């Protein structure tokens, strides 16, 4: 079967001025990779960060080893908050974990976003990247979509490649990270997938007409026998394609961009609506932060999917207000100002029509 996954991030202002503003030992073979960029400066001063390492020269590793490295570095920090999965369906065959997360660009977190109640130590890249990696390793998604990534070439691409992932990255035009002194280059969207589950059919950077900004789009074909049978897909009129579109859309459910997705002819559903009592409401928030401009509590992050081609078996629950704590995000427990979204997908047996 064919999955077309699109990772997007809005280029709109990140501040609360919105109208709706309502590790390890020295002998470890991973240690040098983990500490490599602790004090990295602008990518323009380090051109090697703009070149992806050759995957054939990256030694495979066990996820448990990388997890141990992360936990060794984080041993003096509070443990990452554990979230539970909510079972939505039973008896679904061959599931495919899918993760969506705006991880907070390092340059913005330290130099631009003004998180007035976040301890400075919680924003340090040495510990923050380990907590981000620890969260990814906890769920080991088949497909991983990240936004606000400005450490792709020096951190995420080499480390995740060793875990069997293939990645694609596109930097954000006019990235605000470039305005921050000692930045690590522009942030952008990154999309990773497990090579033993999928193969890359094609990849394209498309321009969003609403914001005239580009995003990542890749097409994946499932390798498993249960997913075979769709050898080709046609044009947008009548194509049998399993679509997943996710990202930080910087738009509330009451706004036009959301309504365009919810009511368009592509027959999409929003995955996290299924956690609500009526199955029709989005979560009360996916980001909640305290900035100099005030308190910002919004639902901005979504996973849209072809509802006649895909089922959701379970979804990662969101923390309550008490679990987020008064200082909000980011914090020692949550190293981004956005919460990760994770769903466990399965294919329907007989998808048909335009998906």
Phi and psi in degrees as GROMACS dihedral restraints (atoms count N, CA, C in turn):
[ dihedral_restraints ]
;  ai    aj    ak    al  type     phi  dphi    fc
    3     4     5     6     1  -106.6    20    10
    4     5     6     7     1   131.7    20    10
    6     7     8     9     1  -117.3    20    10
    7     8     9    10     1   126.9    20    10
    9    10    11    12     1  -105.8    20    10
   10    11    12    13     1   116.7    20    10
   12    13    14    15     1  -109.2    20    10
   13    14    15    16     1   132.1    20    10
   15    16    17    18     1  -124.5    20    10
   16    17    18    19     1   123.4    20    10
   18    19    20    21     1  -108.5    20    10
   19    20    21    22     1   129.5    20    10
   21    22    23    24     1  -137.7    20    10
   22    23    24    25     1   154.3    20    10
   24    25    26    27     1  -142.2    20    10
   25    26    27    28     1   131.0    20    10
   27    28    29    30     1   -71.4    20    10
   28    29    30    31     1   147.5    20    10
   30    31    32    33     1   -95.5    20    10
   31    32    33    34     1     9.5    20    10
   33    34    35    36     1   -69.3    20    10
   34    35    36    37     1   166.2    20    10
   36    37    38    39     1   -58.6    20    10
   37    38    39    40     1   141.3    20    10
   39    40    41    42     1   -92.9    20    10
   40    41    42    43     1    -9.3    20    10
   42    43    44    45     1   -78.6    20    10
   43    44    45    46     1   176.6    20    10
   45    46    47    48     1   -86.3    20    10
   46    47    48    49     1    17.1    20    10
   48    49    50    51     1   -80.0    20    10
   49    50    51    52     1     4.2    20    10
   51    52    53    54     1   -55.6    20    10
   52    53    54    55     1   145.2    20    10
   54    55    56    57     1   -57.9    20    10
   55    56    57    58     1   -36.4    20    10
   57    58    59    60     1   -88.6    20    10
   58    59    60    61     1    13.0    20    10
   60    61    62    63     1   -51.9    20    10
   61    62    63    64     1    41.4    20    10
   69    70    71    72     1    66.1    20    10
   70    71    72    73     1  -173.9    20    10
   72    73    74    75     1   -87.8    20    10
   73    74    75    76     1   160.7    20    10
   75    76    77    78     1   -69.6    20    10
   76    77    78    79     1   -16.3    20    10
   78    79    80    81     1   -86.1    20    10
   79    80    81    82     1    -8.2    20    10
   81    82    83    84     1   -67.7    20    10
   82    83    84    85     1   138.1    20    10
   84    85    86    87     1   -76.5    20    10
   85    86    87    88     1    -7.3    20    10
   87    88    89    90     1  -100.3    20    10
   88    89    90    91     1   -16.3    20    10
   90    91    92    93     1   -59.9    20    10
   91    92    93    94     1   -43.1    20    10
   93    94    95    96     1   -62.5    20    10
   94    95    96    97     1   -34.1    20    10
   96    97    98    99     1   -69.7    20    10
   97    98    99   100     1   -37.1    20    10
   99   100   101   102     1   -69.3    20    10
  100   101   102   103     1   -36.9    20    10
  102   103   104   105     1   -93.0    20    10
  103   104   105   106     1    -3.5    20    10
  105   106   107   108     1   -54.3    20    10
  106   107   108   109     1   -39.1    20    10
  108   109   110   111     1  -110.6    20    10
  109   110   111   112     1    22.8    20    10
  111   112   113   114     1   -60.8    20    10
  112   113   114   115     1   -33.7    20    10
  114   115   116   117     1  -121.5    20    10
  115   116   117   118     1    29.8    20    10
  117   118   119   120     1   -69.3    20    10
  118   119   120   121     1   146.5    20    10
  120   121   122   123     1  -110.0    20    10
  121   122   123   124     1  -159.4    20    10
  123   124   125   126     1   -57.2    20    10
  124   125   126   127     1   143.8    20    10
  126   127   128   129     1   -63.1    20    10
  127   128   129   130     1   -26.3    20    10
  129   130   131   132     1   -65.8    20    10
  130   131   132   133     1   -23.5    20    10
  132   133   134   135     1   -89.5    20    10
  133   134   135   136     1   -10.1    20    10
  135   136   137   138     1  -132.5    20    10
  136   137   138   139     1    76.7    20    10
  138   139   140   141     1   -58.6    20    10
  139   140   141   142     1   -22.7    20    10
  141   142   143   144     1   -64.5    20    10
  142   143   144   145     1   -21.6    20    10
  144   145   146   147     1   -70.5    20    10
  145   146   147   148     1   -17.0    20    10
  147   148   149   150     1   -86.9    20    10
  148   149   150   151     1    -3.2    20    10
  150   151   152   153     1  -114.6    20    10
  151   152   153   154     1   122.6    20    10
  153   154   155   156     1   -71.7    20    10
  154   155   156   157     1   133.0    20    10
  156   157   158   159     1   -61.2    20    10
  157   158   159   160     1   152.4    20    10
  159   160   161   162     1   -70.2    20    10
  160   161   162   163     1   116.9    20    10
  162   163   164   165     1   -56.6    20    10
  163   164   165   166     1   -28.3    20    10
  165   166   167   168     1   -67.7    20    10
  166   167   168   169     1   -19.2    20    10
  168   169   170   171     1  -101.0    20    10
  169   170   171   172     1     8.0    20    10
  171   172   173   174     1  -100.4    20    10
  172   173   174   175     1   117.4    20    10
  174   175   176   177     1   -71.1    20    10
  175   176   177   178     1   127.5    20    10
  177   178   179   180     1   -60.1    20    10
  178   179   180   181     1   152.5    20    10
  180   181   182   183     1  -142.4    20    10
  181   182   183   184     1   163.7    20    10
  183   184   185   186     1   -84.9    20    10
  184   185   186   187     1   131.7    20    10
  186   187   188   189     1   -55.2    20    10
  187   188   189   190     1   -31.7    20    10
  189   190   191   192     1   -64.2    20    10
  190   191   192   193     1   -33.3    20    10
  192   193   194   195     1   -68.8    20    10
  193   194   195   196     1   -43.5    20    10
  195   196   197   198     1   -64.9    20    10
  196   197   198   199     1   -38.9    20    10
  198   199   200   201     1   -62.8    20    10
  199   200   201   202     1   -40.3    20    10
  201   202   203   204     1   -63.5    20    10
  202   203   204   205     1   -39.4    20    10
  204   205   206   207     1   -60.4    20    10
  205   206   207   208     1   -47.1    20    10
  207   208   209   210     1   -60.8    20    10
  208   209   210   211     1   -45.0    20    10
  210   211   212   213     1   -68.5    20    10
  211   212   213   214     1   -29.7    20    10
  213   214   215   216     1   -66.0    20    10
  214   215   216   217     1   -41.9    20    10
  216   217   218   219     1   -68.8    20    10
  217   218   219   220     1   -30.8    20    10
  219   220   221   222     1   -94.0    20    10
  220   221   222   223     1    12.7    20    10
  222   223   224   225     1   -63.5    20    10
  223   224   225   226     1   -23.0    20    10
  225   226   227   228     1   -93.9    20    10
  226   227   228   229     1    -2.1    20    10
  228   229   230   231     1   -96.9    20    10
  229   230   231   232     1   156.6    20    10
  231   232   233   234     1   -61.7    20    10
  232   233   234   235     1   147.5    20    10
  234   235   236   237     1   -66.1    20    10
  235   236   237   238     1   151.2    20    10
  237   238   239   240     1   -63.2    20    10
  238   239   240   241     1   137.2    20    10
  240   241   242   243     1   -66.3    20    10
  241   242   243   244     1   131.6    20    10
  243   244   245   246     1   -90.5    20    10
  244   245   246   247     1   123.0    20    10
  246   247   248   249     1  -105.4    20    10
  247   248   249   250     1   149.4    20    10
  249   250   251   252     1  -101.7    20    10
  250   251   252   253     1   154.1    20    10
  252   253   254   255     1   -87.9    20    10
  253   254   255   256     1   142.7    20    10
  255   256   257   258     1  -102.7    20    10
  256   257   258   259     1   119.3    20    10
  258   259   260   261     1   -75.0    20    10
  259   260   261   262     1   127.2    20    10
  261   262   263   264     1  -110.5    20    10
  262   263   264   265     1   -27.8    20    10
  264   265   266   267     1  -142.1    20    10
  265   266   267   268     1   157.8    20    10
  267   268   269   270     1  -126.4    20    10
  268   269   270   271     1   156.8    20    10
  270   271   272   273     1    74.6    20    10
  271   272   273   274     1    16.7    20    10
  273   274   275   276     1   -81.7    20    10
  274   275   276   277     1   134.6    20    10
  276   277   278   279     1   -81.5    20    10
  277   278   279   280     1   157.5    20    10
  279   280   281   282     1    38.9    20    10
  280   281   282   283     1    79.9    20    10
  282   283   284   285     1   -88.6    20    10
  283   284   285   286     1   160.7    20    10
  285   286   287   288     1  -136.5    20    10
  286   287   288   289     1    97.1    20    10
  288   289   290   291     1   -60.1    20    10
  289   290   291   292     1   137.2    20    10
  291   292   293   294     1  -132.9    20    10
  292   293   294   295     1   129.6    20    10
  294   295   296   297     1  -124.1    20    10
  295   296   297   298     1   133.3    20    10
  297   298   299   300     1  -125.1    20    10
  298   299   300   301     1   132.0    20    10
  300   301   302   303     1  -161.2    20    10
  301   302   303   304     1   126.8    20    10
  303   304   305   306     1   -86.2    20    10
  304   305   306   307     1   108.9    20    10
  306   307   308   309     1   -89.3    20    10
  307   308   309   310     1    -0.8    20    10
  309   310   311   312     1    73.4    20    10
  310   311   312   313     1   106.9    20    10
  312   313   314   315     1   -58.4    20    10
  313   314   315   316     1   134.2    20    10
  315   316   317   318     1   -59.1    20    10
  316   317   318   319     1   -43.1    20    10
  318   319   320   321     1   -62.3    20    10
  319   320   321   322     1   -36.7    20    10
  321   322   323   324     1   -73.2    20    10
  322   323   324   325     1   -40.7    20    10
  324   325   326   327     1   -61.9    20    10
  325   326   327   328     1   -41.8    20    10
  327   328   329   330     1   -88.3    20    10
  328   329   330   331     1   -27.9    20    10
  330   331   332   333     1  -123.6    20    10
  331   332   333   334     1    -1.2    20    10
  333   334   335   336     1  -142.8    20    10
  334   335   336   337     1   -28.8    20    10
  336   337   338   339     1   -86.9    20    10
  337   338   339   340     1   -11.7    20    10
  339   340   341   342     1    55.4    20    10
  340   341   342   343     1    57.7    20    10
  342   343   344   345     1   -80.2    20    10
  343   344   345   346     1    94.8    20    10
  345   346   347   348     1   -70.8    20    10
  346   347   348   349     1   -22.7    20    10
  348   349   350   351     1  -110.7    20    10
  349   350   351   352     1     8.9    20    10
  351   352   353   354     1   -93.1    20    10
  352   353   354   355     1   126.0    20    10
  354   355   356   357     1   -58.1    20    10
  355   356   357   358     1   139.1    20    10
  357   358   359   360     1   -57.3    20    10
  358   359   360   361     1   -38.6    20    10
  360   361   362   363     1   -63.0    20    10
  361   362   363   364     1   -27.5    20    10
  363   364   365   366     1   -72.8    20    10
  364   365   366   367     1   -13.6    20    10
  366   367   368   369     1   -99.7    20    10
  367   368   369   370     1    -1.5    20    10
  369   370   371   372     1   -68.4    20    10
  370   371   372   373     1   135.4    20    10
  372   373   374   375     1   -65.6    20    10
  373   374   375   376     1   -33.5    20    10
  375   376   377   378     1   -54.7    20    10
  376   377   378   379     1   -50.2    20    10
  378   379   380   381     1   -83.5    20    10
  379   380   381   382     1   -36.2    20    10
  381   382   383   384     1   -64.3    20    10
  382   383   384   385     1   -41.1    20    10
  384   385   386   387     1   -68.4    20    10
  385   386   387   388     1   -31.0    20    10
  387   388   389   390     1   -69.3    20    10
  388   389   390   391     1   -37.3    20    10
  390   391   392   393     1   -69.7    20    10
  391   392   393   394     1   -35.7    20    10
  393   394   395   396     1   -63.7    20    10
  394   395   396   397     1   -47.2    20    10
  396   397   398   399     1   -63.3    20    10
  397   398   399   400     1   -38.8    20    10
  399   400   401   402     1   -61.3    20    10
  400   401   402   403     1   -40.1    20    10
  402   403   404   405     1   -67.9    20    10
  403   404   405   406     1   -40.3    20    10
  405   406   407   408     1   -62.9    20    10
  406   407   408   409     1   -44.4    20    10
  408   409   410   411     1   -66.7    20    10
  409   410   411   412     1   -27.4    20    10
  411   412   413   414     1   -65.1    20    10
  412   413   414   415     1   -31.5    20    10
  414   415   416   417     1  -107.6    20    10
  415   416   417   418     1   -18.5    20    10
  417   418   419   420     1    41.1    20    10
  418   419   420   421     1    62.4    20    10
  420   421   422   423     1   -68.3    20    10
  421   422   423   424     1   149.6    20    10
  423   424   425   426     1   -66.2    20    10
  424   425   426   427     1   -40.4    20    10
  426   427   428   429     1  -129.0    20    10
  427   428   429   430     1   133.9    20    10
  429   430   431   432     1  -128.8    20    10
  430   431   432   433     1   121.6    20    10
  432   433   434   435     1  -115.8    20    10
  433   434   435   436     1   122.8    20    10
  435   436   437   438     1  -123.1    20    10
  436   437   438   439     1   143.6    20    10
  438   439   440   441     1  -119.8    20    10
  439   440   441   442     1   165.3    20    10
  441   442   443   444     1    56.2    20    10
  442   443   444   445     1    46.2    20    10
  444   445   446   447     1   -96.5    20    10
  445   446   447   448     1   114.8    20    10
  447   448   449   450     1  -123.8    20    10
  448   449   450   451     1    20.9    20    10
  450   451   452   453     1  -132.2    20    10
  451   452   453   454     1    42.6    20    10
  453   454   455   456     1   -68.4    20    10
  454   455   456   457     1   -54.5    20    10
  456   457   458   459     1   -75.0    20    10
  457   458   459   460     1   -28.0    20    10
  459   460   461   462     1  -100.0    20    10
  460   461   462   463     1    -8.5    20    10
  462   463   464   465     1  -133.7    20    10
  463   464   465   466     1   -68.1    20    10
  465   466   467   468     1   -70.1    20    10
  466   467   468   469     1   -42.9    20    10
  468   469   470   471     1   -64.7    20    10
  469   470   471   472     1   -50.5    20    10
  471   472   473   474     1   -66.7    20    10
  472   473   474   475     1   -38.7    20    10
  474   475   476   477     1   -72.3    20    10
  475   476   477   478     1   -45.1    20    10
  477   478   479   480     1   -71.4    20    10
  478   479   480   481     1   -27.2    20    10
  480   481   482   483     1   -61.1    20    10
  481   482   483   484     1   -37.7    20    10
  483   484   485   486     1   -68.3    20    10
  484   485   486   487     1   -18.8    20    10
  486   487   488   489     1   -95.4    20    10
  487   488   489   490     1     6.3    20    10
  489   490   491   492     1    96.8    20    10
  490   491   492   493     1    10.5    20    10
  492   493   494   495     1   -93.9    20    10
  493   494   495   496     1   146.8    20    10
  495   496   497   498     1  -110.1    20    10
  496   497   498   499     1   140.1    20    10
  498   499   500   501     1  -127.9    20    10
  499   500   501   502     1   160.2    20    10
  501   502   503   504     1  -137.4    20    10
  502   503   504   505     1   147.6    20    10
  504   505   506   507     1  -142.8    20    10
  505   506   507   508     1   140.9    20    10
  507   508   509   510     1  -137.2    20    10
  508   509   510   511     1   125.0    20    10
  510   511   512   513     1   -77.3    20    10
  511   512   513   514     1   151.1    20    10
  513   514   515   516     1   -75.5    20    10
  514   515   516   517     1   127.1    20    10
  516   517   518   519     1   -61.3    20    10
  517   518   519   520     1   137.7    20    10
  519   520   521   522     1    57.4    20    10
  520   521   522   523     1    45.0    20    10
  522   523   524   525     1   -60.3    20    10
  523   524   525   526     1   130.6    20    10
  525   526   527   528     1   -66.0    20    10
  526   527   528   529     1   -15.7    20    10
  528   529   530   531     1   -60.7    20    10
  529   530   531   532     1   -31.6    20    10
  531   532   533   534     1   -68.2    20    10
  532   533   534   535     1   -14.6    20    10
  534   535   536   537     1   -83.3    20    10
  535   536   537   538     1    -7.8    20    10
  537   538   539   540     1   -97.9    20    10
  538   539   540   541     1   131.6    20    10
  540   541   542   543     1   -63.3    20    10
  541   542   543   544     1   141.3    20    10
  543   544   545   546     1    60.1    20    10
  544   545   546   547     1    37.7    20    10
  546   547   548   549     1   -76.9    20    10
  547   548   549   550     1   169.5    20    10
  549   550   551   552     1  -107.8    20    10
  550   551   552   553     1    30.5    20    10
  552   553   554   555     1    96.2    20    10
  553   554   555   556     1   177.5    20    10
  555   556   557   558     1   -70.0    20    10
  556   557   558   559     1   149.1    20    10
  558   559   560   561     1   -86.8    20    10
  559   560   561   562     1   166.4    20    10
  561   562   563   564     1  -169.7    20    10
  562   563   564   565     1  -168.8    20    10
  564   565   566   567     1   -97.4    20    10
  565   566   567   568     1   136.6    20    10
  567   568   569   570     1  -124.8    20    10
  568   569   570   571     1   138.9    20    10
  570   571   572   573     1  -130.2    20    10
  571   572   573   574     1   124.0    20    10
  573   574   575   576     1  -118.7    20    10
  574   575   576   577     1   149.0    20    10
  576   577   578   579     1  -145.2    20    10
  577   578   579   580     1   150.2    20    10
  579   580   581   582     1   -73.5    20    10
  580   581   582   583     1   124.8    20    10
  582   583   584   585     1   -72.5    20    10
  583   584   585   586     1   -19.3    20    10
  585   586   587   588     1   -85.3    20    10
  586   587   588   589     1    -3.7    20    10
  588   589   590   591     1  -112.2    20    10
  589   590   591   592     1   -28.7    20    10
  591   592   593   594     1  -138.4    20    10
  592   593   594   595     1   161.0    20    10
  594   595   596   597     1  -128.3    20    10
  595   596   597   598     1   149.5    20    10
  597   598   599   600     1   -78.2    20    10
  598   599   600   601     1   120.5    20    10
  600   601   602   603     1   -88.3    20    10
  601   602   603   604     1   -50.8    20    10
  603   604   605   606     1  -159.4    20    10
  604   605   606   607     1   167.9    20    10
  606   607   608   609     1  -142.5    20    10
  607   608   609   610     1   141.4    20    10
  609   610   611   612     1  -149.0    20    10
  610   611   612   613     1   147.9    20    10
  612   613   614   615     1  -100.5    20    10
  613   614   615   616     1   114.7    20    10
  615   616   617   618     1  -106.2    20    10
  616   617   618   619     1   154.4    20    10
  618   619   620   621     1  -101.0    20    10
  619   620   621   622     1   124.5    20    10
  621   622   623   624     1   -76.3    20    10
  622   623   624   625     1   120.6    20    10
  624   625   626   627     1   -67.9    20    10
  625   626   627   628     1   -30.4    20    10
  627   628   629   630     1   -65.4    20    10
  628   629   630   631     1   -37.5    20    10
  630   631   632   633     1  -115.6    20    10
  631   632   633   634     1    -1.4    20    10
  633   634   635   636     1    51.1    20    10
  634   635   636   637     1    39.2    20    10
  636   637   638   639     1  -119.5    20    10
  637   638   639   640     1   152.9    20    10
  639   640   641   642     1   -89.3    20    10
  640   641   642   643     1   163.6    20    10
  642   643   644   645     1  -146.0    20    10
  643   644   645   646     1   176.7    20    10
  645   646   647   648     1   -91.4    20    10
  646   647   648   649     1   138.2    20    10
  648   649   650   651     1  -140.1    20    10
  649   650   651   652     1   126.0    20    10
  651   652   653   654     1  -131.7    20    10
  652   653   654   655     1   152.9    20    10
  654   655   656   657     1  -114.1    20    10
  655   656   657   658     1   128.9    20    10
  657   658   659   660     1  -120.2    20    10
  658   659   660   661     1   145.6    20    10
  660   661   662   663     1  -118.5    20    10
  661   662   663   664     1   125.0    20    10
  663   664   665   666     1   -68.1    20    10
  664   665   666   667     1   134.9    20    10
  666   667   668   669     1   -85.0    20    10
  667   668   669   670     1   -20.1    20    10
  669   670   671   672     1   -68.5    20    10
  670   671   672   673     1   149.9    20    10
  672   673   674   675     1   -61.0    20    10
  673   674   675   676     1   -30.2    20    10
  675   676   677   678     1   -69.6    20    10
  676   677   678   679     1   -14.0    20    10
  678   679   680   681     1  -109.8    20    10
  679   680   681   682     1     5.9    20    10
  681   682   683   684     1   -80.8    20    10
  682   683   684   685     1   169.0    20    10
  684   685   686   687     1   118.3    20    10
  685   686   687   688     1   -21.7    20    10
  687   688   689   690     1  -103.6    20    10
  688   689   690   691     1    90.5    20    10
  690   691   692   693     1   -83.3    20    10
  691   692   693   694     1   -19.7    20    10
  693   694   695   696     1  -154.3    20    10
  694   695   696   697     1   160.1    20    10
  696   697   698   699     1  -128.6    20    10
  697   698   699   700     1   149.5    20    10
  699   700   701   702     1   -92.4    20    10
  700   701   702   703     1  -168.5    20    10
  702   703   704   705     1   -72.8    20    10
  703   704   705   706     1  -179.9    20    10
  705   706   707   708     1   -59.6    20    10
  706   707   708   709     1   -27.6    20    10
  708   709   710   711     1   -81.3    20    10
  709   710   711   712     1   102.5    20    10
  711   712   713   714     1    85.9    20    10
  712   713   714   715     1    12.7    20    10
  714   715   716   717     1   -72.8    20    10
  715   716   717   718     1   139.2    20    10
  717   718   719   720     1   -95.5    20    10
  718   719   720   721     1    85.9    20    10
  720   721   722   723     1  -128.2    20    10
  721   722   723   724     1   133.3    20    10
  723   724   725   726     1   -84.8    20    10
  724   725   726   727     1   112.1    20    10
  726   727   728   729     1  -100.5    20    10
  727   728   729   730     1   135.0    20    10
  729   730   731   732     1  -129.2    20    10
  730   731   732   733     1   120.9    20    10
  732   733   734   735     1  -122.7    20    10
  733   734   735   736     1   120.9    20    10
  735   736   737   738     1  -139.5    20    10
  736   737   738   739     1   165.3    20    10
  738   739   740   741     1   152.8    20    10
  739   740   741   742     1  -177.9    20    10
  741   742   743   744     1   -90.8    20    10
  742   743   744   745     1   102.7    20    10
  744   745   746   747     1   -86.2    20    10
  745   746   747   748     1    -7.8    20    10
  747   748   749   750     1    52.0    20    10
  748   749   750   751     1    38.7    20    10
  750   751   752   753     1  -143.5    20    10
  751   752   753   754     1   138.8    20    10
  753   754   755   756     1   -82.3    20    10
  754   755   756   757     1   162.6    20    10
  756   757   758   759     1   -61.5    20    10
  757   758   759   760     1   -18.8    20    10
  759   760   761   762     1   -85.1    20    10
  760   761   762   763     1    -6.5    20    10
  762   763   764   765     1   -95.4    20    10
  763   764   765   766     1   165.4    20    10
  765   766   767   768     1   -65.3    20    10
  766   767   768   769     1   -37.1    20    10
  768   769   770   771     1   -60.6    20    10
  769   770   771   772     1   -44.0    20    10
  771   772   773   774     1   -62.0    20    10
  772   773   774   775     1   -45.5    20    10
  774   775   776   777     1   -62.9    20    10
  775   776   777   778     1   -34.1    20    10
  777   778   779   780     1   -62.3    20    10
  778   779   780   781     1   -41.6    20    10
  780   781   782   783     1   -70.2    20    10
  781   782   783   784     1   -41.9    20    10
  783   784   785   786     1   -67.7    20    10
  784   785   786   787     1   -31.3    20    10
  786   787   788   789     1  -118.2    20    10
  787   788   789   790     1    13.4    20    10
  789   790   791   792     1   -77.7    20    10
  790   791   792   793     1   170.5    20    10
  792   793   794   795     1   -78.5    20    10
  793   794   795   796     1    -2.5    20    10
  795   796   797   798     1   -81.0    20    10
  796   797   798   799     1    -0.3    20    10
  798   799   800   801     1    62.5    20    10
  799   800   801   802     1    50.9    20    10
  801   802   803   804     1   -93.4    20    10
  802   803   804   805     1   157.8    20    10
  804   805   806   807     1  -132.6    20    10
  805   806   807   808     1   153.6    20    10
  807   808   809   810     1   -94.8    20    10
  808   809   810   811     1   120.3    20    10
  810   811   812   813     1   -57.9    20    10
  811   812   813   814     1   -42.4    20    10
  813   814   815   816     1   -79.7    20    10
  814   815   816   817     1    -5.5    20    10
  816   817   818   819     1   -63.5    20    10
  817   818   819   820     1   -27.9    20    10
  819   820   821   822     1   -67.7    20    10
  820   821   822   823     1   -14.5    20    10
  822   823   824   825     1   -81.0    20    10
  823   824   825   826     1   -15.1    20    10
  825   826   827   828     1   -79.0    20    10
  826   827   828   829     1   161.2    20    10
  828   829   830   831     1   -61.3    20    10
  829   830   831   832     1   -38.1    20    10
  831   832   833   834     1   -98.3    20    10
  832   833   834   835     1    -2.7    20    10
  834   835   836   837     1    70.6    20    10
  835   836   837   838     1    13.5    20    10
  837   838   839   840     1  -123.4    20    10
  838   839   840   841     1    -3.9    20    10
  840   841   842   843     1  -114.5    20    10
  841   842   843   844     1   139.7    20    10
  843   844   845   846     1   -75.8    20    10
  844   845   846   847     1   162.4    20    10
  846   847   848   849     1   -59.4    20    10
  847   848   849   850     1   156.6    20    10
  849   850   851   852     1   -67.6    20    10
  850   851   852   853     1   -20.4    20    10
  852   853   854   855     1  -164.5    20    10
  853   854   855   856     1   149.5    20    10
  855   856   857   858     1  -124.8    20    10
  856   857   858   859     1    -6.2    20    10
  858   859   860   861     1  -144.8    20    10
  859   860   861   862     1   142.0    20    10
  861   862   863   864     1  -155.5    20    10
  862   863   864   865     1   111.3    20    10
  864   865   866   867     1  -143.1    20    10
  865   866   867   868     1   159.8    20    10
  867   868   869   870     1  -114.1    20    10
  868   869   870   871     1   116.7    20    10
  870   871   872   873     1  -122.5    20    10
  871   872   873   874     1   172.6    20    10
  873   874   875   876     1   -59.8    20    10
  874   875   876   877     1   -27.0    20    10
  876   877   878   879     1   -82.4    20    10
  877   878   879   880     1    -7.5    20    10
  879   880   881   882     1   131.4    20    10
  880   881   882   883     1  -172.1    20    10
  882   883   884   885     1   -89.6    20    10
  883   884   885   886     1   130.3    20    10
  885   886   887   888     1  -119.4    20    10
  886   887   888   889     1   120.4    20    10
  888   889   890   891     1  -130.7    20    10
  889   890   891   892     1   109.3    20    10
  891   892   893   894     1  -140.9    20    10
  892   893   894   895     1   156.3    20    10
  894   895   896   897     1  -104.6    20    10
  895   896   897   898     1   110.2    20    10
  897   898   899   900     1  -128.6    20    10
  898   899   900   901     1   -15.1    20    10
  900   901   902   903     1  -108.6    20    10
  901   902   903   904     1   137.4    20    10
  903   904   905   906     1  -145.2    20    10
  904   905   906   907     1   154.7    20    10
  906   907   908   909     1  -121.5    20    10
  907   908   909   910     1   107.9    20    10
  909   910   911   912     1   -96.2    20    10
  910   911   912   913     1   140.5    20    10
  912   913   914   915     1  -144.5    20    10
  913   914   915   916     1   157.8    20    10
  915   916   917   918     1   -73.3    20    10
  916   917   918   919     1   109.0    20    10
  918   919   920   921     1   -74.3    20    10
  919   920   921   922     1   -17.6    20    10
  921   922   923   924     1   -93.8    20    10
  922   923   924   925     1    -4.0    20    10
  924   925   926   927     1  -110.3    20    10
  925   926   927   928     1   -22.5    20    10
  927   928   929   930     1  -131.3    20    10
  928   929   930   931     1   144.1    20    10
  930   931   932   933     1  -113.2    20    10
  931   932   933   934     1   152.8    20    10
  933   934   935   936     1  -108.9    20    10
  934   935   936   937     1   118.6    20    10
  936   937   938   939     1   -81.8    20    10
  937   938   939   940     1   -41.5    20    10
  939   940   941   942     1  -155.1    20    10
  940   941   942   943     1   162.7    20    10
  942   943   944   945     1  -141.9    20    10
  943   944   945   946     1   145.9    20    10
  945   946   947   948     1   -74.0    20    10
  946   947   948   949     1   123.3    20    10
  948   949   950   951     1   -68.4    20    10
  949   950   951   952     1   156.3    20    10
  951   952   953   954     1   -96.2    20    10
  952   953   954   955     1   145.1    20    10
  954   955   956   957     1   -67.2    20    10
  955   956   957   958     1   151.4    20    10
  957   958   959   960     1   -77.7    20    10
  958   959   960   961     1   172.7    20    10
  960   961   962   963     1   -60.2    20    10
  961   962   963   964     1   -39.8    20    10
  963   964   965   966     1   -65.6    20    10
  964   965   966   967     1   -36.3    20    10
  966   967   968   969     1   -73.7    20    10
  967   968   969   970     1   -27.1    20    10
  969   970   971   972     1   -75.9    20    10
  970   971   972   973     1   -29.9    20    10
  972   973   974   975     1    77.6    20    10
  973   974   975   976     1   161.0    20    10
  975   976   977   978     1   -61.5    20    10
  976   977   978   979     1   -30.4    20    10
  978   979   980   981     1   -77.8    20    10
  979   980   981   982     1    -6.3    20    10
  981   982   983   984     1    62.7    20    10
  982   983   984   985     1  -153.4    20    10
  984   985   986   987     1  -108.1    20    10
  985   986   987   988     1   151.0    20    10
  987   988   989   990     1   -73.6    20    10
  988   989   990   991     1   173.1    20    10
  990   991   992   993     1  -161.0    20    10
  991   992   993   994     1  -175.1    20    10
  993   994   995   996     1   -64.3    20    10
  994   995   996   997     1   -32.3    20    10
  996   997   998   999     1   -83.7    20    10
  997   998   999  1000     1   -29.4    20    10
  999  1000  1001  1002     1  -129.7    20    10
 1000  1001  1002  1003     1   108.3    20    10
 1002  1003  1004  1005     1   -89.6    20    10
 1003  1004  1005  1006     1     8.8    20    10
 1005  1006  1007  1008     1  -127.1    20    10
 1006  1007  1008  1009     1   160.8    20    10
 1008  1009  1010  1011     1   -84.0    20    10
 1009  1010  1011  1012     1    -1.1    20    10
 1011  1012  1013  1014     1  -119.8    20    10
 1012  1013  1014  1015     1   149.8    20    10
 1014  1015  1016  1017     1   -90.6    20    10
 1015  1016  1017  1018     1   142.9    20    10
 1017  1018  1019  1020     1   -73.4    20    10
 1018  1019  1020  1021     1   146.8    20    10
 1020  1021  1022  1023     1  -115.3    20    10
 1021  1022  1023  1024     1   130.9    20    10
 1023  1024  1025  1026     1  -135.2    20    10
 1024  1025  1026  1027     1   128.5    20    10
 1026  1027  1028  1029     1  -127.3    20    10
 1027  1028  1029  1030     1   150.7    20    10
 1029  1030  1031  1032     1  -108.4    20    10
 1030  1031  1032  1033     1   106.7    20    10
 1032  1033  1034  1035     1   -95.1    20    10
 1033  1034  1035  1036     1   152.3    20    10
 1035  1036  1037  1038     1  -137.1    20    10
 1036  1037  1038  1039     1   155.2    20    10
 1038  1039  1040  1041     1   -81.8    20    10
 1039  1040  1041  1042     1   144.9    20    10
 1041  1042  1043  1044     1   -74.2    20    10
 1042  1043  1044  1045     1   159.7    20    10
 1044  1045  1046  1047     1   -73.3    20    10
 1045  1046  1047  1048     1   -40.0    20    10
 1047  1048  1049  1050     1  -134.2    20    10
 1048  1049  1050  1051     1    72.3    20    10
 1050  1051  1052  1053     1   -66.8    20    10
 1051  1052  1053  1054     1   144.2    20    10
 1053  1054  1055  1056     1  -147.7    20    10
 1054  1055  1056  1057     1   164.6    20    10
 1056  1057  1058  1059     1    75.2    20    10
 1057  1058  1059  1060     1  -168.0    20    10
 1059  1060  1061  1062     1   -79.5    20    10
 1060  1061  1062  1063     1   120.4    20    10
